[in-house]
Amino acid sequence: VLADGSEVRCLAVVIATGVSYRRLGIPALDRLLGMGVFYGAAGTEAVAMAGQEVCVVGGANSAGQAALHLAKFAARVTILVRGESLAAGMSDYLIKEIEATPNVEVRVRHRVVDGRGQYRLETVVLEDTRTGRREEVAVAAIFVLIGAEPRTDWLRDTLERDGSGFVLTGRDVSLDGWTLDRPPMLLETSVPGVFAVGDVRHGSVKRVNAAVGDGSVAVGSVHAYLAEAAELRTRPG
Ligand SMILES: Cc1cc2nc3c(=O)[nH]c(=O)nc-3n(C[C@H](O)[C@H](O)[C@H](O)COP(=O)(O)OP(=O)(O)OC[C@H]3O[C@@H](n4cnc5c(N)ncnc54)[C@H](O)[C@@H]3O)c2cc1C
């Protein structure tokens, strides 16, 4: 069902709806989106940070990877973590790499509460989560990696999803309600003929090349499914 209420009938569907990145919800920073405030991986912007001070907000693996990538270019990278340590949300190998990288600093028990800048971000206001003490620091950019959510509520009663809403495919699908003799194909969901690709898929790596790869595999699977459906329709009995 489309947003205008119209319905489209089809034999196969590929779901490629990606994820939405969780926002800080700070109006001053929302205004500077793309002008020193970035959500998600720091891929292409990192080079432009050469010699500058930047912050990474978040305490999970994506934040650690972004910080290490930025550290190759920026003068200093400060990771801001609300909790007591990185250990709660980040893999050990990343923590060790961060500790061994001299221009990466970790500030635990700190969160961003405000920011300023006329044409692009100039400063952010940090708050110590224990004492409430605030301090304004100059930064060229902040990279916010505080989680990504798939927008899949509309699939709630239709497809199997994991606890975070990512769509299960292939071997992750439980076979309880599965209606065909064969198991689900690699990118097939719990409904035969419905496929999920890219970031929305449970277990995907959240990279462009992986999403593109999923897409090309799904095309082959759709053809296989359509051929199978045609054969089932013509089979006697
Ligand atoms: C700031 C940022 C930088 C990144 N940098 C890199 C990088 O350098 N290298 C890299 O490999 N990856 C990077 N990534 C990750 C990469 O963008 C994703 O992995 C990739 O785009 C996933 O592709 P996708 O097709 O699954 O989803 P998306 O590219 O997110 O596309 C999903 C599309 O579906 C639409 N949509 C959602 N819901 C519906 C609906 N109900 N109906 C219709 N349409 C809908 C959305 O509007 C969107 O257009 C970055 C991500 C971000 C946010």
PDBQT file of the ligand as one rigid body, heavy atoms in Angstrom, charges set to zero:
ROOT
HETATM    1  C1  LIG A 301      26.702  10.048   6.641  1.00  0.00    +0.000 C 
HETATM    2  C2  LIG A 301      26.942   8.656   6.121  1.00  0.00    +0.000 A 
HETATM    3  C3  LIG A 301      28.154   8.372   5.513  1.00  0.00    +0.000 A 
HETATM    4  C4  LIG A 301      28.398   7.089   5.003  1.00  0.00    +0.000 A 
HETATM    5  N1  LIG A 301      29.603   6.844   4.411  1.00  0.00    +0.000 NA
HETATM    6  C5  LIG A 301      29.834   5.636   3.866  1.00  0.00    +0.000 A 
HETATM    7  C6  LIG A 301      31.052   5.389   3.182  1.00  0.00    +0.000 A 
HETATM    8  O1  LIG A 301      31.942   6.245   3.086  1.00  0.00    +0.000 OA
HETATM    9  N2  LIG A 301      31.231   4.160   2.630  1.00  0.00    +0.000 N 
HETATM   10  C7  LIG A 301      30.277   3.181   2.711  1.00  0.00    +0.000 A 
HETATM   11  O2  LIG A 301      30.485   2.098   2.158  1.00  0.00    +0.000 OA
HETATM   12  N3  LIG A 301      29.110   3.391   3.374  1.00  0.00    +0.000 NA
HETATM   13  C8  LIG A 301      28.860   4.590   3.953  1.00  0.00    +0.000 A 
HETATM   14  N4  LIG A 301      27.680   4.813   4.609  1.00  0.00    +0.000 N 
HETATM   15  C9  LIG A 301      26.694   3.718   4.703  1.00  0.00    +0.000 C 
HETATM   16  C10 LIG A 301      25.911   3.607   3.390  1.00  0.00    +0.000 C 
HETATM   17  O3  LIG A 301      25.336   4.861   3.077  1.00  0.00    +0.000 OA
HETATM   18  C11 LIG A 301      24.801   2.560   3.533  1.00  0.00    +0.000 C 
HETATM   19  O4  LIG A 301      25.367   1.332   3.941  1.00  0.00    +0.000 OA
HETATM   20  C12 LIG A 301      24.072   2.335   2.203  1.00  0.00    +0.000 C 
HETATM   21  O5  LIG A 301      23.551   3.557   1.713  1.00  0.00    +0.000 OA
HETATM   22  C13 LIG A 301      22.924   1.340   2.406  1.00  0.00    +0.000 C 
HETATM   23  O6  LIG A 301      22.160   1.271   1.235  1.00  0.00    +0.000 OA
HETATM   24  P1  LIG A 301      20.624   0.856   1.315  1.00  0.00    +0.000 P 
HETATM   25  O7  LIG A 301      20.166   0.810  -0.104  1.00  0.00    +0.000 OA
HETATM   26  O8  LIG A 301      20.467  -0.343   2.155  1.00  0.00    +0.000 OA
HETATM   27  O9  LIG A 301      19.885   2.016   2.107  1.00  0.00    +0.000 OA
HETATM   28  P2  LIG A 301      19.813   3.623   1.828  1.00  0.00    +0.000 P 
HETATM   29  O10 LIG A 301      20.947   4.088   0.970  1.00  0.00    +0.000 OA
HETATM   30  O11 LIG A 301      19.651   4.223   3.189  1.00  0.00    +0.000 OA
HETATM   31  O12 LIG A 301      18.491   3.783   1.006  1.00  0.00    +0.000 OA
HETATM   32  C14 LIG A 301      17.219   3.505   1.553  1.00  0.00    +0.000 C 
HETATM   33  C15 LIG A 301      16.182   4.330   0.784  1.00  0.00    +0.000 C 
HETATM   34  O13 LIG A 301      14.871   3.827   1.062  1.00  0.00    +0.000 OA
HETATM   35  C16 LIG A 301      13.995   4.922   1.318  1.00  0.00    +0.000 C 
HETATM   36  N5  LIG A 301      12.888   4.447   2.162  1.00  0.00    +0.000 N 
HETATM   37  C17 LIG A 301      12.897   4.160   3.492  1.00  0.00    +0.000 A 
HETATM   38  N6  LIG A 301      11.693   3.715   3.890  1.00  0.00    +0.000 NA
HETATM   39  C18 LIG A 301      10.898   3.706   2.796  1.00  0.00    +0.000 A 
HETATM   40  C19 LIG A 301       9.535   3.338   2.560  1.00  0.00    +0.000 A 
HETATM   41  N7  LIG A 301       8.754   2.875   3.543  1.00  0.00    +0.000 N 
HETATM   42  N8  LIG A 301       9.054   3.458   1.304  1.00  0.00    +0.000 NA
HETATM   43  C20 LIG A 301       9.837   3.909   0.295  1.00  0.00    +0.000 A 
HETATM   44  N9  LIG A 301      11.137   4.266   0.450  1.00  0.00    +0.000 NA
HETATM   45  C21 LIG A 301      11.659   4.167   1.684  1.00  0.00    +0.000 A 
HETATM   46  C22 LIG A 301      14.886   5.943   2.006  1.00  0.00    +0.000 C 
HETATM   47  O14 LIG A 301      14.320   7.231   1.908  1.00  0.00    +0.000 OA
HETATM   48  C23 LIG A 301      16.171   5.801   1.184  1.00  0.00    +0.000 C 
HETATM   49  O15 LIG A 301      16.127   6.589   0.025  1.00  0.00    +0.000 OA
HETATM   50  C24 LIG A 301      27.405   6.074   5.124  1.00  0.00    +0.000 A 
HETATM   51  C25 LIG A 301      26.175   6.367   5.744  1.00  0.00    +0.000 A 
HETATM   52  C26 LIG A 301      25.954   7.648   6.243  1.00  0.00    +0.000 A 
HETATM   53  C27 LIG A 301      24.632   7.970   6.898  1.00  0.00    +0.000 C 
ENDROOT
TORSDOF 0
